[in-house]
Every structure is written in structure tokens, then in C-alpha cells.
């Protein structure tokens, strides 16, 4: 999976091809409408205020993709949030020189090239005060596959036979993999499979080490372990995406298809806590965006001079972003913080109301 996605020359994420949008293999929230970045920008300004108006406030977008989010975030903030924008230090992280060049050109065309530092990996960042943000990043980290065979845990390996890639079960390669399954999927049934994303844990540790004060926002599809690793998913969640179609044919076109697995947010919460990140909230994209747009009735949805037809089109795209049956329910949002005494963010308003008088949703499994 690591070779197929990140090989320097042939990897799906490094070769510079269009991955998202109409010409790509899937849509992200940033592909649909700038309202996604605009609402996140409003939330970020509130984070900056809660952190004490630091200058600079570093925003690290990990997995910047086509640069659409960066363009929309910066263009709108420059116009609507000038004081916050003056303090903003925007860093875009994206592997692959071709993809980095594509981001630069997009920002240059928008007159924003000088506002963003584009780097290849997280290790290039010194500790900062700010926010580490990702949208559909963790699902693309390479995973191990574990199955239960005759009562014993086995790891699923990839082997080659006559030029064909095949799966082959074998012993667990690292005790940490078995410990992960025991912690999050200890009721794995005979013949069922589960993904173990150890890179996500290392990534969270790296984020925490680089955040002195501020926040981390992780947006992705997945759930808490108790709702993710269930008998209803006997094959696990690992899929290949090509041409906006999902498939279990993982070996059909190495390097040509996206390989992705649902995110275990329980593991991210635990990994963050171990490194000093407090869990501020866990909610759906629907509740997060609705809370942020409620105050001004989603006025940020429209641009000056929009016609009635354009406004209708914008409303339909917003509906797609927040629909509980679609992106609004599929995508979850985890907010973590460090060194911030008060972190009751507007985007988590409905989650707080839901948990009032009870246990927060992210603590239900503890």
C-alpha cells in the first residue's frame, strides 16, 4: 500500500495526476464549494482568539491536494478577516514535486502564491503555535490487515506468484499490531478482517510534538472503534477508488487507484492524549458546518453579484456537504487542543448540546 500510494515515481499521490474532482477518482469537500474553507476559516479565527491572538498563528494544512482549500481559505480570509489574516502563517504539506507545483500555480493564479509555504513533509516544520489541519489524509495512510484464523490472529501479506499479486496469511509481524487489535477490535470474529493503522499513531505523535499551543482538526471518514469494527464489516473497510467507483479489487491497478481505509478515531484520541493533546470534541461534518453557518444564516455561501440560479446551485452544493445521509454524516471531525485553557469552539456547539448532562460521545467507550 505504501509503494502503490507513495513511490517517488509511480505512487498514486506523487505522480501529479488529478486525484479529485470530475477528472479524478473522488470528490472532497473542497471540490464542491468554497463555503467549506470559508466556514473552517471562521472557526480558525476563533481558535486564534482563544489562543490569545498570537502572531504568527501557523496554519498547517497536511495533504493540501490541489490547493483548492488553501486558495478559498486565504482569499476569503483576506477579505472578511483582515486582522486574523495579518497574523496567519499558512503552510501547505504535500508530497511530490509535481503536486507541489500544481498547488503553486493555482495559488499564483489567485494572487496568493506568496502567502503559502509549500513543503513535502511534516518533519520540515519546527514547533509552532497554531493549528494542524487535515481533510481526508489519514484514510490514505498504509495499513496492516489482520484476520482471525482458527482462533488465532494472522496478518495478511501481499505476495507475487507468476506475475500476479496475491494475499497470503502469516504470523503477526509486530506485537504492536496484536496489541492494537486487542485494544480496539478484541471481538474480531473467525474469518473477519480489520485494519491496523500504525502510521496514524506515529503521525499524531508528530503533530503533537510540533504543536506548542493551539489545535488539531482531523476530518475524515471513519468512526470510534466501537462503531467501526463490527460484525457488519467482515471484510474491514479497505477499498480501492478509481473513476468515482469503489472496489475491493486492491491489486487491479497498482499506482493507478486510491487505496483507503476508514479512520479509527478512538486510536487518534488515545494517541493524542498520550502526547498531551486534549480531546475537545468529536462530531459529524453536518453538525460542525451547521453550527458555524448558523450565526449569519450561511451568508458566506454567496459571492457578490450571484444570480438567483447561481445561489440555487450554491445551496444544492451546501446540501451535499451537510446531508446526514451523505458527506455530512460520513465525515467525522475530531478537534484536539494543547495549552488552551478554554476550547469551547462554535463548530462543536451541537455536540456540546447533545452531551449536556451526559457523557461526551468520544468518551462513551472508556
C-alpha positions in Angstrom: 0.0 0.0 0.0 2.9 2.4 0.8 4.5 1.6 -2.5 1.3 2.0 -4.5 0.5 5.3 -2.9 3.8 7.0 -2.2 6.5 5.5 -4.5 8.5 8.6 -5.7 7.9 7.9 -9.4 4.9 5.6 -9.7 2.9 6.4 -6.5 -0.7 7.4 -6.8 -0.1 10.5 -4.6 3.3 11.5 -6.0 2.9 11.3 -9.8 1.0 14.5 -10.1 -2.2 13.1 -11.7 -5.7 14.7 -11.0 -7.0 12.7 -8.0 -10.1 14.7 -7.0 -12.9 16.5 -8.8 -14.7 15.5 -12.0 -11.4 14.3 -13.7 -10.3 12.4 -10.6 -11.4 9.4 -8.6 -13.3 11.0 -5.8 -14.7 14.3 -4.5 -13.5 16.1 -1.4 -15.5 18.8 0.4 -13.1 21.4 -1.0 -14.0 20.3 -4.6 -17.7 21.2 -4.1 -17.8 24.8 -2.9 -15.6 27.4 -1.2 -18.1 27.5 1.7 -16.3 24.6 3.2 -13.0 26.6 3.5 -14.8 29.8 4.5 -16.5 28.2 7.5 -13.3 26.5 8.6 -11.6 29.9 8.3 -14.3 31.3 10.7 -13.6 28.5 13.1 -9.8 29.1 12.8 -10.2 32.8 13.7 -12.0 31.8 16.8 -9.1 29.4 17.6 -6.7 32.3 17.1 -8.7 34.4 19.6 -8.8 31.6 22.2 -5.1 31.1 21.9 -4.6 34.8 22.8 -4.2 36.4 19.3 -0.6 35.1 18.7 1.5 36.5 15.9 2.2 34.4 13.9 -0.6 31.8 14.1 0.6 28.9 11.9 -2.0 27.0 10.0 -0.6 23.7 8.7 -2.7 22.0 6.1 -1.5 18.4 5.8 -2.3 16.8 2.5 -3.0 20.0 0.5 -4.1 18.2 -2.6 -4.9 20.5 -5.5 -4.6 23.7 -3.4 -8.3 24.4 -3.6 -8.8 24.7 0.2 -5.8 26.9 0.6 -7.0 29.2 -2.2 -10.5 29.5 -0.8 -9.4 29.8 2.8 -6.9 32.6 2.1 -8.9 34.5 -0.5 -11.9 34.8 1.8 -10.0 35.4 5.0 -8.1 38.3 3.3 -11.4 40.0 2.5 -13.5 39.1 5.5 -11.0 38.6 8.4 -8.1 41.0 7.8 -6.8 41.2 11.3 -6.6 37.4 11.6 -5.1 37.1 8.1 -2.3 39.5 9.1 -1.2 37.1 11.8 -1.6 34.0 9.6 1.3 31.8 8.6 0.0 29.3 6.1 2.0 26.1 5.5 0.8 23.5 2.9 2.2 20.0 3.2 2.0 17.8 0.1 4.5 15.1 -1.1 5.6 15.1 -4.7 7.2 17.9 -6.6 4.6 17.8 -9.4 1.7 18.1 -7.0 3.5 21.0 -5.2 4.0 22.8 -8.5 0.3 22.4 -9.2 -0.6 24.0 -5.9 1.8 26.8 -6.5 0.3 27.6 -9.9 -3.2 27.6 -8.5 -2.3 30.0 -5.7 -0.3 32.1 -8.1 -3.3 32.5 -10.4 -5.3 33.7 -7.4 -2.6 36.2 -6.4 -1.8 34.2 -3.3 1.5 32.4 -4.1 3.5 34.5 -1.6 1.1 33.7 1.2 1.8 30.0 1.5 4.9 27.9 2.2 4.7 24.6 0.4 6.7 21.7 1.9 7.0 18.0 1.3 6.6 16.5 4.8 5.7 17.3 8.4 9.3 16.9 9.6 10.2 20.2 7.9 8.2 22.2 10.5 9.6 23.5 13.7 7.3 23.6 16.8 4.6 26.3 16.3 1.6 27.9 17.8 -1.4 27.4 15.6 -3.5 24.6 14.1 -2.7 21.4 12.3 -5.5 20.6 9.8 -6.2 17.6 7.6 -9.1 16.7 5.4 -9.1 13.1 4.1 -5.5 12.4 4.9 -5.4 9.7 7.5 -7.5 7.3 5.5 -4.7 7.1 2.9 -2.0 6.0 5.4 -0.8 2.4 4.7 -2.4 -0.2 7.0 -1.8 -3.7 8.1 -4.6 -6.2 7.7 -5.3 -8.7 10.5 -7.7 -11.7 10.4 -8.7 -14.4 12.8 -8.0 -18.0 11.6 -8.8 -21.0 13.7 -8.9 -18.8 16.8 -5.5 -17.1 16.1 -4.7 -13.7 14.8 -2.9 -13.7 11.4 -1.5 -10.9 9.4 -2.4 -10.7 5.7 0.6 -10.2 3.5 1.0 -9.5 -0.2 3.0 -11.9 -2.4 3.7 -12.4 -6.1 3.1 -15.6 -8.0 3.6 -15.8 -11.7 3.4 -12.0 -12.0 0.1 -11.9 -10.1 -0.3 -10.2 -6.7 -2.0 -12.4 -4.1 -2.8 -12.3 -0.4 -1.1 -14.7 2.0 -1.8 -15.0 5.7 1.2 -15.3 8.1 2.4 -14.5 11.6 1.9 -11.1 13.2 5.0 -9.0 12.2 5.0 -6.8 15.3 3.5 -7.2 18.8 2.1 -3.6 18.5 -0.3 -4.9 15.8 -1.7 -7.5 18.0 -1.9 -5.0 20.9 -3.9 -2.6 18.6 -6.4 -5.4 17.7 -6.7 -6.3 21.4 -7.4 -2.7 22.3 -9.8 -1.7 19.6 -11.2 -4.9 17.9 -10.9 -7.6 20.6 -14.1 -9.3 19.4 -12.9 -9.9 15.9 -14.8 -13.0 14.6 -13.4 -16.0 12.8 -12.6 -15.1 9.2 -13.2 -11.4 9.7 -10.6 -8.7 8.9 -9.6 -5.5 10.5 -7.2 -2.7 9.5 -4.4 -1.5 11.8 -3.2 2.0 11.0 0.0 2.4 13.0 1.2 5.2 10.8 -1.8 7.2 12.0 -0.5 6.9 15.6 3.0 8.0 14.6 1.5 10.9 12.6 -0.5 12.0 15.6 2.7 11.9 17.8 4.5 14.0 15.2 1.7 16.6 15.2 1.6 16.8 18.9 5.4 17.3 19.0 5.2 20.2 16.6 2.3 22.0 18.3 3.3 24.2 21.3 -0.1 25.8 21.7 -3.3 25.6 19.7 -5.4 23.0 18.0 -5.5 20.0 15.7 -8.5 19.4 13.4 -8.8 16.0 11.7 -11.6 15.4 9.1 -12.1 12.0 7.6 -14.5 9.1 7.1 -14.4 6.6 9.9 -15.7 6.5 13.5 -15.0 5.5 17.1 -13.7 1.9 17.3 -16.9 0.5 18.8 -18.9 1.7 15.8 -16.2 1.0 13.2 -15.0 -2.6 14.0 -18.3 -4.5 14.0 -19.5 -7.9 12.6 -21.3 -5.9 9.9 -17.9 -5.2 8.3 -16.4 -8.8 7.9 -14.0 -7.6 5.2 -12.9 -4.5 7.0 -13.0 -1.1 5.2 -10.1 -1.1 2.9 -11.1 -0.2 -0.7 -9.8 1.0 -4.0 -11.2 4.0 -5.7 -11.0 4.7 -9.4 -13.2 6.9 -11.6 -15.5 7.6 -8.6 -16.2 3.9 -8.2 -15.3 1.9 -5.1 -13.9 -1.6 -5.5 -12.4 -4.4 -3.4 -10.0 -5.2 -6.3 -7.0 -3.8 -4.5 -4.4 -5.3 -6.8 -6.1 -4.4 -10.1 -4.0 -1.3 -11.0 -1.2 -0.6 -8.5 -0.3 3.1 -8.5 -3.4 3.9 -10.6 -6.0 3.7 -7.9 -6.5 5.3 -4.5 -6.3 2.8 -1.6 -8.1 3.9 1.5 -9.4 2.6 4.9 -11.8 4.1 7.4 -10.2 6.0 10.3 -10.3 4.7 13.8 -10.8 8.0 15.7 -10.6 6.2 19.1 -6.9 5.4 18.3 -6.3 9.1 17.3 -7.8 10.3 20.5 -5.8 7.9 22.6 -2.5 8.7 20.7 -3.2 12.4 21.1 -3.8 12.1 24.9 -0.5 10.2 25.3 1.3 13.2 23.7 -0.5 16.0 25.6 -3.4 16.7 23.2 -6.8 17.1 24.9 -9.9 15.9 23.0 -12.1 18.9 22.6 -14.8 17.2 20.7 -15.8 14.7 18.1 -18.7 15.4 15.8 -20.0 15.0 12.2 -19.3 17.3 9.4 -23.1 18.1 9.3 -23.1 19.4 12.9 -19.8 21.2 12.6 -20.7 23.2 9.4 -24.3 23.8 10.6 -23.0 25.3 13.8 -20.5 27.6 12.0 -23.1 28.8 9.5 -26.0 29.3 11.8 -25.0 32.7 13.1 -25.2 34.5 9.8 -27.6 32.1 8.0 -24.9 30.9 5.7 -24.3 34.3 4.1 -20.8 33.2 3.3 -22.2 30.8 0.7 -22.7 33.5 -1.9 -20.4 35.8 -3.8 -21.2 39.4 -4.7 -23.3 39.5 -7.9 -24.5 35.9 -7.7 -27.7 35.4 -9.8 -30.7 33.5 -8.5 -29.6 30.4 -10.4 -26.1 30.6 -9.0 -27.4 30.9 -5.5 -29.6 27.9 -6.0 -26.6 25.9 -7.3 -24.6 27.0 -4.2 -27.4 25.9 -1.9 -27.5 22.5 -3.6 -23.8 22.1 -3.0 -24.1 23.1 0.6 -26.8 20.5 1.0 -24.4 17.9 -0.3 -21.8 18.9 2.2 -24.1 18.7 5.2 -26.5 15.9 4.2 -26.6 13.4 7.1 -27.1 10.6 4.5 -24.0 11.7 2.5 -20.9 13.7 3.3 -22.4 15.4 6.3 -22.8 12.0 8.1 -20.0 10.1 6.6 -17.2 12.5 7.5 -16.3 13.0 11.2 -14.4 15.8 12.8 -12.0 15.4 15.7 -10.8 18.6 17.5 -7.8 18.4 19.8 -6.0 21.1 21.7 -2.9 21.8 23.7 -2.1 24.7 26.1 -5.5 26.3 25.5 -7.5 26.8 28.8 -10.8 27.3 27.0 -11.7 25.4 23.9 -15.5 25.6 23.6 -15.5 26.2 19.8 -18.6 27.2 17.8 -18.2 24.2 15.5 -18.7 21.9 18.4 -21.8 23.7 19.7 -24.3 21.0 18.8 -22.0 18.3 20.1 -21.9 20.1 23.5 -25.7 20.4 23.5 -26.1 16.7 22.7 -23.7 15.7 25.5 -25.2 18.1 28.0 -25.9 16.2 31.2 -24.3 13.1 29.8 -21.0 11.6 28.6 -19.4 13.2 25.5 -19.6 10.9 22.5 -15.8 10.4 22.3 -15.7 9.2 25.9 -18.5 6.6 25.6 -16.1 3.7 25.1 -13.9 4.5 28.1 
